[in-house]
């Protein structure tokens, strides 16, 4: 399925691709070498927690053990244990994404 629209952001050490799909599905791809600082992770957790009522589910594919641990912190801090899933394998993430797009 093609995204309805997408936006790209380029940084010195990080690239973001934001894609919006039908059924209110959003995919955010972050690539680069900036890493996930405590301050940035905290900001993500605050934003997710504040917008929890608008989120049906959040599924994150992590590329390293460090990012996985960071994602687990974000999930706990933002109180998203019931709706946030962390995947370490691309096929698991792809399956969750396909399920979200089906409704």
C-alpha positions as a printed Julia matrix, in Angstrom:
103×3 Matrix{Float64}:
  0.0    0.0    0.0
  1.35   3.43  -0.9
  1.45   6.23   1.67
 -0.96   9.14   1.29
  1.94  11.5    1.8
  5.4   11.54   3.21
  7.93  13.97   4.57
 11.71  13.66   4.76
 13.99  15.4    7.19
 17.76  15.31   6.84
 20.13  16.05   9.68
 23.88  15.87   9.92
 23.82  12.41  11.53
 20.18  11.37  11.25
 17.5   10.98   8.58
 13.77  10.8    9.22
 11.06   9.58   6.85
  7.48  10.12   7.97
  4.8    8.3    5.98
  1.04   8.59   6.48
 -1.1    5.7    5.28
 -4.87   5.2    5.2
 -6.59   4.03   8.39
 -4.58   6.54  10.46
 -1.38   4.49  10.18
  1.87   6.45  10.45
  5.33   5.01   9.88
  8.35   6.95  11.11
 11.75   5.63  10.01
 14.79   7.0   11.78
 18.24   6.1   10.44
 21.66   7.4   11.31
 24.26   7.51  14.01
 22.93  10.14  16.42
 21.79   7.52  18.95
 19.0    7.97  21.49
 19.96  10.32  24.3
 18.14  10.42  27.62
 16.79  13.9   26.78
 15.39  12.83  23.4
 13.95   9.61  24.82
 12.33  11.62  27.59
 10.79  13.99  25.05
  9.39  11.03  23.07
  7.95   9.52  26.26
  6.29  12.79  27.3
  4.81  13.29  23.8
  3.52   9.72  23.59
  2.05   9.9   27.09
  0.34  13.22  26.36
 -1.11  11.85  23.11
 -1.99   8.39  24.42
 -5.74   8.95  23.98
 -5.17   9.51  20.24
 -3.11   6.35  19.78
 -4.68   2.98  19.05
 -1.3    1.24  19.06
  2.42   1.93  18.74
  4.8   -0.66  17.29
  8.52   0.03  17.2
 11.2   -1.95  15.36
 14.54  -1.51  17.06
 17.85  -1.94  15.28
 20.07  -2.54  18.3
 19.93  -3.67  21.92
 20.6   -0.09  23.07
 17.58   1.22  21.15
 15.48  -1.67  22.46
 16.33  -0.74  26.06
 15.59   2.91  25.28
 12.22   1.97  23.74
 11.35  -0.07  26.83
 12.1    2.99  28.98
  9.86   5.13  26.76
  7.04   2.55  26.96
  7.18   2.43  30.77
  7.62   6.18  31.29
  4.74   7.07  28.96
  2.46   4.39  30.49
  1.93   2.69  27.12
  2.45  -0.9   28.33
 -0.98  -1.87  26.99
 -0.61  -0.44  23.49
  3.11  -0.17  22.69
  4.87  -3.16  21.18
  8.63  -3.39  20.67
  9.89  -5.69  17.9
 13.45  -6.83  17.3
 12.76  -8.75  14.07
 11.64  -7.05  10.82
  9.11  -9.78   9.86
  7.31  -9.32  13.2
  7.14  -5.56  12.62
  5.95  -6.06   9.03
  3.18  -8.35  10.25
  2.04  -5.78  12.84
  2.07  -3.05  10.18
  0.01  -5.16   7.77
 -2.48  -5.88  10.56
 -2.81  -2.17  11.38
 -3.46  -1.33   7.73
 -6.2   -3.94   7.5
 -8.04  -2.37  10.35
